[in-house]
Amino acid sequence: MSTQGEPVDRPRSWRPRLPSVLREEPQYRLLFGGQVLSILGDRVMMVVLPFAVLAVGGGVGDVAIVSAAQFLPFAVLALPAGVWADRLDRKKILIASDMTRFGCQLAGGILLVTGTAHVLHLALLAALYGAADAFFAPAFTGLLPGTVSPINLQPANALRGLSFSTGSIVGPVLAGFLVAFAGPGGAFLFDAGTFAVSIACLIPIRPRVAAQVMHDEDPGASTTRFLSSLKEGWSEVRSRPWVTSFLGGMAAYHLIVLPAIFVLGPVLAAEELDGARSWAIITAGFGVGCVVGDVLLLRWRPRFALRVASLMLIGASCQAAFIGSGFGVWAIAGLEALAGICVTGTFTLWETSLQEHVPDRALSRVSSYDYLTSAGVIPLGNLLIGFVTVAIGLHHALLAMTVLGVTAAVDVAMVPAVRHLPRARTTAVAGDV
C-alpha cells in the first residue's frame, strides 16, 4: 500500500498498436484496407485456378493455356496502361479494374458452382482478368504517393509488401481449405468478395490535393496523342541512369534467378529431398524472411535507399545457389529466409525511390516499364531454363544462374547514379542512416 501523495505503480497493459502510417494517414488506411483482402484473394487464386481447370475436365495443356491467357494481356497492355494512368483519374482506373475482376470471378464462380463451366469459359475470363490487372498495377503505384505524406512513403510501401508476404503464407493454406470444403467455385466467389471490399474502400479515397494539381497541370498528361505520351514516358526512363540500370537488374533477376524458384526448386525437391513437403518448408522460410524484411523497413529509412536496394538485389540473386547448395531442408529454408529479407527490401526501396524521384505526371508510365521488364520476362526465363537444364544438368544450371544473376546485380550496384541517389529531402528524418 502506498502512502498519500506517492505515485502508485500500476502494471502496464500491453496493447498492439497499428503502424504509424495507418494511424496517421486515413487515405492510405482506406487504400491499404481494401488491398489486404484483395491480395489474399489473389494468392488463393494462384493455387485454385489450376484445380478449377482440372475440375471441368481439362488437362495439363489446358492449365497452361488458361495461365497464358491470364498473363498475355498483362504483358501486352502494361505500357498502354501506364500511359492512361498518367492521363486519366487513377482512382477511377482502380475502381474499373476491380469491378471488371469482380465480374470475372463472380461469373467464374457461378459457372463452376452450377457445373456449367468449360475450359474455354475459364480461359476467356482469365484473359479479361489479366487485362484488368494490367491497368491496376501502374495506376496503384501512381496513386499511392497521393495518399500519404512524403515521410510515410517508404513505410506505406513496406506495409503493402508485408501484405504480399503474409498473403503468400496464408493464401495457399486458405486455398486448400476452400477447395476442400467449397470447391474451386467457392474459392472464385471468395475472390469476387475481396474485390467488392476493395471497391468499397476505394470509392471514398480523396488523394492529396498537391499531387492531383500536379497531375492536372502536366501538359504530358493532357495530350491527346497516345504515342506521344508513350514516347514521353520512355524519355522519362532514359533520362535517369539509375532507372535504366535498375530496370536492367530487375529484368535479369526475373529472367535468370526466379526460374530457380518456379521451375528448378520443385524439381530438386522432388529428386533429392522429400518432395512437396520439403519445398513447402523452403518456401515458408522465404515467406518468413519477407515478413521480417517488411517489418524492418517500416522503421528503417536508409539515406541512400537505392544503394541498399542494389546490395539487397545481390543477396536476392543468390537463391539458385541456396537451393542447389546440397544442405538439408531446414538449412536451405534458413538461407531462403535471408533471401526473403533481401527480395522484399529490394522491391520496397526500389518502388519508394521511383515514387520519390519520378514526377507524378510520369510515375505510372515509368512504373509500367518496371512491370513489363519484371513480369514480362518470367515466362521466357522459365522456358529457357528448361532447355538449359536438359543440356547441362540441374546443378550446373543452378550454378550458372547464380553466376549470371549475381554478376548482373553487382553491375547495377556499381553504377554511380544508383549508389549516390539520395532520399528526397522531404522524407529525411532524425535517425536516418
C-alpha positions in Angstrom: 0.0 0.0 0.0 1.3 3.4 -0.9 1.3 6.5 1.3 -0.7 9.6 0.4 1.0 11.6 -2.4 3.2 8.8 -3.6 2.8 7.6 -7.2 1.2 4.2 -7.5 2.9 1.8 -9.8 0.4 0.0 -12.0 1.2 -2.8 -14.4 1.2 -1.6 -18.0 -1.2 -3.5 -20.1 0.3 -4.4 -23.5 -1.9 -3.4 -26.4 -0.9 -3.9 -30.0 -0.6 -0.6 -32.0 -1.2 -0.1 -35.6 1.9 1.0 -37.6 2.2 4.8 -37.6 1.4 5.1 -41.3 -2.0 3.6 -40.7 -2.6 5.8 -37.7 -1.5 9.0 -39.4 -2.8 8.5 -43.0 -6.5 8.0 -43.2 -6.5 7.9 -47.1 -3.8 5.3 -47.1 -5.7 3.4 -44.5 -8.6 3.0 -47.0 -6.3 2.1 -49.8 -4.4 -0.5 -47.7 -7.6 -1.9 -46.1 -9.1 -2.7 -49.5 -5.8 -4.2 -50.8 -5.1 -6.6 -47.9 -8.1 -8.8 -48.6 -7.7 -8.5 -52.3 -4.1 -9.6 -52.2 -5.1 -12.6 -50.1 -7.7 -13.5 -52.7 -5.0 -13.2 -55.5 -2.8 -15.6 -53.6 -5.7 -18.0 -53.2 -6.4 -18.0 -56.9 -2.8 -18.8 -57.8 -3.4 -22.1 -56.2 -7.0 -22.6 -57.1 -7.0 -21.8 -60.8 -5.2 -25.0 -62.0 -7.6 -27.1 -59.9 -10.6 -25.3 -61.4 -9.3 -26.2 -64.9 -8.8 -29.8 -63.9 -12.3 -29.9 -62.2 -14.0 -29.1 -65.5 -12.2 -31.9 -67.4 -9.1 -30.0 -68.5 -5.6 -31.5 -68.7 -2.1 -30.2 -68.2 -2.2 -28.4 -71.6 -5.4 -26.7 -70.7 -3.9 -25.5 -67.4 -1.0 -23.9 -69.4 -3.4 -22.3 -71.8 -5.5 -20.7 -69.1 -2.4 -19.5 -67.3 -1.1 -18.0 -70.5 -4.5 -16.4 -71.2 -4.2 -14.5 -67.9 -0.6 -13.5 -68.4 -0.5 -12.4 -72.0 -2.9 -9.4 -71.8 -0.8 -8.1 -68.9 2.3 -8.2 -71.0 0.7 -6.6 -74.0 -1.2 -3.8 -72.0 1.4 -2.9 -69.4 2.8 0.1 -71.3 -0.5 1.4 -72.6 -1.9 1.1 -69.1 0.9 3.3 -67.8 0.1 6.0 -70.3 -3.6 6.0 -69.5 -2.9 6.0 -65.7 -0.9 9.3 -66.2 -3.6 10.9 -68.3 -6.8 9.8 -66.5 -8.1 9.7 -63.0 -6.1 6.9 -61.3 -8.7 6.2 -58.7 -11.3 5.6 -61.4 -9.0 3.2 -63.2 -8.5 1.2 -60.0 -12.3 1.0 -59.4 -12.9 0.0 -63.0 -10.2 -2.7 -62.8 -11.6 -4.1 -59.6 -15.2 -4.0 -60.9 -14.0 -6.0 -64.0 -12.2 -8.5 -62.0 -15.1 -8.8 -59.6 -17.4 -9.6 -62.5 -14.9 -12.2 -63.8 -14.6 -14.1 -60.6 -18.3 -13.9 -59.9 -19.1 -15.3 -63.3 -16.4 -18.0 -63.0 -17.7 -18.9 -59.5 -21.3 -19.2 -60.7 -20.3 -21.3 -63.7 -18.2 -23.7 -61.5 -20.8 -24.0 -58.8 -23.6 -24.8 -61.2 -21.4 -27.3 -63.2 -21.7 -25.4 -66.5 -18.1 -24.2 -66.8 -15.8 -25.3 -69.6 -12.1 -24.7 -70.2 -13.0 -22.0 -72.8 -15.0 -20.1 -70.3 -12.2 -20.1 -67.8 -9.7 -19.0 -70.5 -11.8 -16.1 -71.6 -12.4 -15.0 -68.1 -8.7 -15.3 -67.3 -7.8 -13.1 -70.3 -10.3 -10.4 -69.2 -9.0 -10.6 -65.7 -5.4 -10.3 -66.9 -6.3 -7.2 -69.0 -7.9 -5.5 -66.0 -5.0 -6.4 -63.8 -2.6 -4.7 -66.2 -4.4 -1.4 -65.7 -4.5 -1.7 -61.9 -0.7 -2.0 -61.2 0.6 1.3 -62.7 -2.4 3.2 -61.5 -1.9 2.0 -58.0 1.8 2.9 -58.0 0.9 6.4 -59.2 -2.0 6.9 -56.7 -0.2 5.7 -53.5 2.0 8.8 -53.1 -1.1 10.9 -53.1 -2.5 9.1 -50.1 0.5 9.6 -47.7 2.8 12.4 -46.6 6.3 12.1 -48.1 7.8 10.9 -44.8 5.4 7.9 -44.7 6.1 6.8 -48.3 8.6 4.0 -47.5 6.5 2.6 -44.6 3.5 2.6 -46.9 5.3 0.5 -49.4 6.8 -1.7 -46.7 3.3 -2.3 -45.3 1.9 -3.2 -48.7 4.9 -5.6 -49.1 4.1 -7.1 -45.8 0.6 -7.8 -47.0 2.1 -9.6 -50.0 4.4 -11.6 -47.8 1.7 -12.7 -45.3 -0.7 -13.4 -48.2 1.9 -15.8 -49.7 1.9 -17.7 -46.5 -1.8 -17.7 -45.6 -3.1 -17.8 -49.2 -2.1 -21.4 -50.0 -3.5 -22.6 -46.7 -6.8 -20.8 -47.2 -6.9 -22.1 -50.8 -6.6 -25.7 -49.7 -9.4 -25.1 -47.2 -11.7 -23.5 -49.7 -11.1 -26.2 -52.4 -11.7 -28.9 -49.8 -14.9 -27.5 -48.4 -16.4 -25.2 -51.1 -14.7 -26.4 -54.3 -13.0 -24.2 -56.8 -16.3 -22.3 -57.4 -16.4 -21.3 -53.8 -12.9 -20.0 -54.0 -13.8 -17.9 -57.1 -16.7 -16.4 -55.2 -14.4 -15.7 -52.2 -12.1 -13.8 -54.5 -15.0 -11.9 -56.0 -15.9 -10.8 -52.5 -12.4 -9.4 -51.9 -12.8 -7.2 -54.9 -16.1 -5.9 -53.6 -14.4 -4.9 -50.4 -11.6 -3.2 -52.3 -14.1 -1.2 -54.4 -15.9 -0.1 -51.2 -12.6 1.1 -49.8 -11.5 2.9 -53.0 -14.7 5.0 -53.5 -14.2 7.3 -50.5 -10.5 7.9 -51.1 -9.5 11.5 -51.7 -5.9 11.8 -52.8 -3.9 14.8 -51.6 -4.6 18.0 -53.4 -1.0 18.8 -54.2 -0.5 15.5 -56.1 -3.8 16.0 -58.0 -3.0 19.6 -59.1 0.4 18.4 -60.3 -1.3 15.7 -62.3 -3.9 18.0 -63.8 -1.4 20.8 -64.8 1.0 18.5 -66.6 1.0 19.0 -70.4 2.1 15.4 -71.0 -1.0 14.2 -69.1 -3.4 16.3 -71.2 -2.0 15.3 -74.6 -4.5 13.6 -76.9 -1.8 11.7 -78.7 -1.3 8.3 -77.2 2.0 7.6 -79.0 3.4 10.9 -77.9 2.6 10.1 -74.3 4.2 6.7 -74.7 7.4 8.3 -76.1 7.4 10.9 -73.3 7.3 8.0 -70.8 10.3 6.4 -72.3 12.1 9.7 -72.3 11.5 9.9 -68.5 13.0 6.5 -68.1 16.0 7.1 -70.4 16.8 10.4 -68.8 17.5 8.7 -65.4 20.5 6.3 -65.5 19.5 4.9 -62.1 16.2 3.9 -63.5 17.5 2.2 -66.7 20.3 0.5 -64.7 17.8 -0.9 -62.1 15.3 -1.9 -64.8 18.1 -4.0 -66.3 19.0 -5.5 -63.0 15.3 -6.4 -62.2 14.9 -7.9 -65.7 18.0 -10.1 -65.1 16.6 -11.1 -61.7 13.2 -12.2 -63.2 14.8 -13.8 -66.3 17.7 -15.6 -64.7 17.1 -16.0 -60.9 13.4 -16.6 -60.5 13.3 -19.8 -62.6 15.2 -21.4 -59.8 12.1 -20.8 -57.6 9.4 -21.5 -60.2 11.0 -24.4 -62.1 14.2 -25.9 -60.7 13.4 -25.7 -57.0 10.4 -28.0 -57.1 12.3 -30.4 -59.4 15.3 -30.6 -57.0 13.0 -31.1 -54.0 11.3 -34.0 -55.8 14.6 -35.6 -56.9 16.9 -35.0 -53.9 14.8 -34.0 -50.9 11.4 -35.0 -49.6 9.2 -33.7 -52.4 6.4 -31.3 -51.8 6.9 -31.3 -48.0 10.5 -30.1 -48.3 9.6 -27.5 -50.9 6.8 -26.2 -48.6 9.3 -25.7 -45.8 11.7 -23.9 -48.0 9.1 -21.6 -49.4 7.7 -20.9 -46.0 11.2 -19.9 -44.9 11.3 -17.4 -47.7 7.9 -16.1 -46.7 9.1 -15.6 -43.1 12.1 -13.7 -44.3 9.9 -11.4 -46.4 7.8 -10.6 -43.3 10.9 -9.8 -41.3 12.2 -7.6 -44.0 8.9 -5.7 -44.4 8.7 -5.1 -40.6 12.3 -3.8 -40.6 11.5 -1.3 -43.4 8.5 0.1 -41.5 11.0 1.9 -39.4 14.4 1.8 -41.0 14.9 4.5 -43.7 18.4 4.2 -45.3 19.7 7.5 -46.5 20.7 6.0 -49.9 17.8 3.7 -50.4 18.6 2.6 -53.9 22.2 1.8 -52.9 20.8 -0.5 -50.2 18.3 -1.9 -52.7 21.1 -2.8 -55.1 23.1 -4.6 -52.4 20.0 -6.5 -51.4 19.5 -7.4 -55.0 22.9 -9.2 -54.9 21.7 -11.2 -51.9 18.4 -12.0 -53.6 20.3 -13.2 -56.7 22.0 -16.0 -54.7 18.8 -18.0 -54.4 19.8 -20.5 -57.1 23.0 -21.2 -55.1 21.0 -21.6 -51.9 18.6 -24.1 -53.4 21.4 -26.1 -55.0 23.7 -25.9 -52.0 23.2 -29.5 -51.1 22.4 -28.6 -47.5 19.5 -30.0 -45.6 15.9 -28.8 -45.9 16.0 -26.6 -42.8 19.4 -25.1 -43.7 18.1 -24.2 -47.2 14.9 -22.7 -45.6 17.1 -20.5 -43.4 19.1 -19.3 -46.4 15.9 -18.6 -48.2 14.7 -16.6 -45.2 17.8 -14.3 -45.7 16.9 -14.2 -49.4 13.3 -13.1 -48.5 14.7 -10.2 -46.5 16.8 -9.1 -49.5 14.0 -9.6 -52.0 11.3 -7.6 -50.1 13.9 -4.9 -49.3 14.9 -4.6 -52.9 11.4 -4.2 -54.2 10.2 -1.8 -51.4 13.2 0.5 -51.7 13.1 0.5 -55.5 9.4 1.4 -55.6 9.9 4.1 -52.9 12.8 5.6 -55.0 10.6 5.7 -58.1 7.8 7.4 -56.2 10.2 9.9 -54.6 12.1 11.0 -57.7 9.9 10.5 -60.7 7.4 13.3 -61.1 3.7 12.5 -60.6 2.9 13.3 -64.2 5.1 10.4 -65.4 5.1 8.0 -62.5 2.6 5.5 -63.9 4.3 5.4 -67.3 7.7 4.8 -65.7 6.4 2.1 -63.4 4.7 0.4 -66.3 8.2 -0.3 -67.7 9.1 -1.8 -64.4 6.1 -4.2 -64.6 6.9 -5.1 -68.2 10.6 -5.9 -67.6 9.7 -7.9 -64.5 6.5 -9.9 -65.1 7.1 -9.8 -68.9 10.3 -11.9 -68.9 9.3 -14.6 -66.4 7.7 -17.0 -68.9 10.7 -16.6 -71.2 13.1 -17.4 -68.3 11.1 -20.4 -67.3 11.1 -21.7 -70.8 14.9 -21.1 -71.4 15.9 -22.7 -68.1 14.2 -25.9 -69.1 16.3 -26.2 -72.2 19.5 -25.2 -70.3 18.9 -27.8 -67.6 18.4 -30.6 -70.1 21.7 -29.6 -71.8 24.0 -29.1 -68.8 22.2 -30.7 -65.8 20.3 -29.4 -62.8 23.2 -28.3 -60.5 25.3 -26.8 -63.3 22.2 -24.8 -64.3 21.8 -23.5 -60.8 25.5 -22.6 -60.6 25.2 -20.7 -64.0 22.1 -18.9 -62.8 23.9 -17.8 -59.7 27.0 -16.5 -61.5 25.0 -14.6 -64.1 22.4 -13.3 -61.7 24.9 -12.1 -59.1 27.1 -10.5 -61.9 24.1 -8.6 -63.2 23.2 -7.4 -59.7 26.8 -6.3 -58.9 26.9 -4.3 -62.2 23.8 -2.4 -61.0 25.4 -1.7 -57.6 28.4 -0.3 -59.3 26.5 2.4 -61.3 27.3 5.8 -59.7 23.8 7.1 -60.3 22.5 4.1 -58.2 25.0 4.4 -55.5 24.6 8.1 -55.0 20.8 8.7 -55.4 19.8 10.3 -52.0 16.5 10.1 -50.3 14.1 13.0 -51.2 14.7 15.8 -48.7 11.1 15.8 -47.6 11.4 12.2 -46.3 14.6 12.7 -44.2 14.0 12.2 -40.5 16.2 12.0 -37.5 17.9 8.7 -37.2 18.2 8.1 -40.9 21.3 6.1 -41.8 
